[in-house]
């Protein structure tokens, strides 16, 4: 059960209505998931939605790799809703199901694409060591440029914020979600 009731979309303040309009008119198309909680703090919700719109939809790293990093973050935090939402996106982005399943089961995936391996390694090191090695960083910069490395780090940071929000406030996952094992 959620710790804070999802915002009632029929009872928004003027400020909340403005933020909701920006969310709905953007790539998300609706206010859902963590935003139903974040809307209780409209200024924060607006900052989060703006950052998220960039890192999720326009960052200087390909869609498939963004989704891989999001899944790594969801798995790190056992963020059920985040996993539920982004497993489908990763599939649409054509991330191999074997990689998705390996991340779900906390196994090292088998990669045929070096770019995927590099992003996985970047996330793996960051979550295990709280740092990224010079070698891994250089590989990401060589492939995606400095902006790509910055955008990747920003994406990961953003989805940590989302995962923490989902977990702290026990945002409910849809009934058809397959839970992540702890």
Secondary structure, DSSP 8 states (H G I E B T S, - for coil): --SS----TTS--HHHHHHHHHHHHSTT-S--THHHHHTTSHHHHHHHHHHHHHHHHT-SS-HHHHHHHHHHHHHHHT-HHHHHHHHHHHHHTT--HHHHHHHHTT-----S-HHHHHHHHHHHHHHHHSS--HHHHHHHHHHHHHHHHHHHHHHHHHHHHHHHHHHHTT----TT------
